[in-house]
Amino acid sequence: MFNKTRAQLVILNSAVLVLILLVSGFILYSHLSYRLFHQVDEAIVNITRAMQASSIDQMLQADHPEPDPDRRTSYFFWDDQGKLINQYPKQLFSLDDAARFKRVGDSGNLQNVSIGGREYRVLGFRNPMNKTFDSPSLPHSSYVVVVRSLEAENKVLQTLRTDISMASVIGVLFSIMAGFYLAGRSLVPIRKSWDKQQQFVADASHELRTPTAVIQTRAELLFRHPQHTIEQESQNIALILKESKRMGKLIDDLLTLARTDSNQLQINAATIPLDPILQDLAEQFELLAETKSIRIHSHFQPSVILGDESRLRQLFIILLDNALKFTPPHGSIEFTCHSLPNAIRVIVKDSGCGIAEADLPHIFERFYRGDKSRSRTEGGTGLGLSIAEWIVHAHKGSIRVTSRIAIGTEFQISFPKKN
């Protein structure tokens, strides 16, 4: 699946990059082409204006120097009878070529013409000055055609086309390699998310399979002895009830995490005093701790935070419940709250079995258990700490844990202080 997606991303990225290169190259080529030919047109127009303002007939003298040493601009002079009088540069074009230039120039507008595989820009105009009778021997031109070669401009454009073509080929190769790399990088978080989701679904299915199998098995046993009374089948009924409650809790936890992933679960924040909530929870868990001969030491400083009371209760119930599960008889649990200058810190510390150092980085992962057999015996689902971490982060807080085997575990939760 990911290989197909990666190929599609490579094609998409490459197509976008190639399209950008082609559009950029086309814009560059069009702009340069316009500028070059615009400069040619300006040069021809300026030449014609200068000639019209001076004596054109002076250029017909035999000893007159060529007006364009670079031989890029040619001049053709015609008399009243349509006869070619002179041209500059001399002998560069044949009479047929000159006649063709005249036909194109008769339009009075700048025109392109191709002769001998070369392209020229042509403009014709009439001599505004009449023949001077002071110098009857001086030839008189009634019509002039100015021709400018476009060879230099076309060479520049040809070079540019070659460069753009080479750049496009290189761009295609580069875009494919870059697209392949970028597609791989962009799929990394998607792969991780997909693997995490697949693992989550597999773990959820596994967790739901056990209580479902127990409920189904015990229900089948009830049907084997339909004549038995409820009292006789109380053990099976109690086990069905226990597994149903466990399944219900698991489903509630899964629904909570699913809503947090889709941002559907919101925090109803309000300004609340935290110490009364902690005191109430401590009193409730003291009754449970007495049944296991565990002592809870609590101390809470007055503190006020901005948070959701129900979610905060859920957070500390998860932490206290875990502490109570993994603390042996005659152990102790410390439950304290301190008001710091910029934060409120709550500590839940037990003297239980502790968490292995290799397991500490994973304890907030969903369905993760360091001791799976013990956790299942205690009725845990492996989702409590994941929910606890979400609640802390939803309150803009932080949670960290330290633990040592056979000594105990300590959770520290810090919340921003409400002024």
C-alpha positions, 0 to 999 in steps of 0.5 A: 500500500505504501509503495503505491502511495509513494509512487503516486507522491513521486509522480505528483511532486515531480509533475508539480516541479516540472510544471514550475520549471516549464512555466518559469522557462516559458516566462523567461523565454517570452520576456527575453524574446520580447525585450530583444525584438523590442530593442530591434524595433526601437533601433529601426524606428530611431534610425528612420526618424534620424534619416527623415530629419536629415538629408537622405539624398546625401547618403546616395553619394558614391563617397558616402561611408557605410552608416552601419559598420557592424553590417547589421542594418541595411539601407535600400534607396529607390527612385520615383520609377521604382528603381534601386538607386543604392544600398548599404552595405553594398552588394550584400543583397541581390536585386531580387532580395531588395525587391522583396524587402521593398514589397514587405516594406510597402505596408508602412509597418514593421514586418518580418521576412526570411531570406536565405534561411535568415530572418530580418526586420523590415520598415519602409518609408517615403522621403519627406524631402523633395529633390533639391534643384540646387544640386541637380547632379545629386540622385534623389531617393523617394522611398527608403527601406531599412532592414535589420538582421535578427541573426544575433537575437535568434542566436541568443534565443536559440542558446536560451532554448538549449539551456532551458531544454537541458535545465528541464531534463536535469530538472526532471531527473532532480525532481524524480530523485527529490520527489522520491526522497520527499515522499519517503520522508512524508510517509514516515509519520504516516507509517508510524501512525498506521503501525500504531493504529494497527497495533492498537486495533490488534491489542484492543481485539486481543483484550476484548477477546478474553472477556468475550470468551469467558462470558461465552463459556460461562453462559454455555455452562448455564445452558447445560444445567437449566434446572439449576437455581441462581444460587447454584450457578452464582459463581458463573454469573458472578464471573460473567458480571465481572468480565462484563464490567471489565469489558465495559471499562475497556470500551469506555477507555477505548472510546475516550482515546478515540475521541482524543485522537479525533479532537472530539473530546474537549476540556471544560475548563474552569477556575477550580480549587485543586486541594479539596478535590485531592483531599476527597480522593485521598479519603476515598482511597484510604478506605480501600487502602485499609483493606490491604494494610496500606497507609496513605500519607496526604498533604495538600497546600491550597492551590487554584488551577484552570481545568476540568474537575471531572477529568482531573478526578479521573487523572488522580484516580488512575494514578492512585489506583495504580499505586494501590494495585502495585503496593504490597501489604504494609506499604505506603503511598504519599499523595501531596500537592505543593504550590510553587511560584509558577506551577502546581505540583502533585506527587503520587509516590508508592513503595511498590514493586517499581517499574523496570528501567527498560519499561519506563519509556513505554508506560504511557503507550496504549496497552503496554504492560511491563508485567502482563500476567500481573496486570491482567490479574489486577484487572488492568487494561493498559490504557489508564496511563495513556488517558492520564497523559492526555489529561495532563497535556490537555491542561497544559501540564507535564508528567514524569515518572521515576521508579526503582525496582522493589523500592517504588514509583513516583509520578510528578504532575505539574500544572500552570498556576492560575493567578 
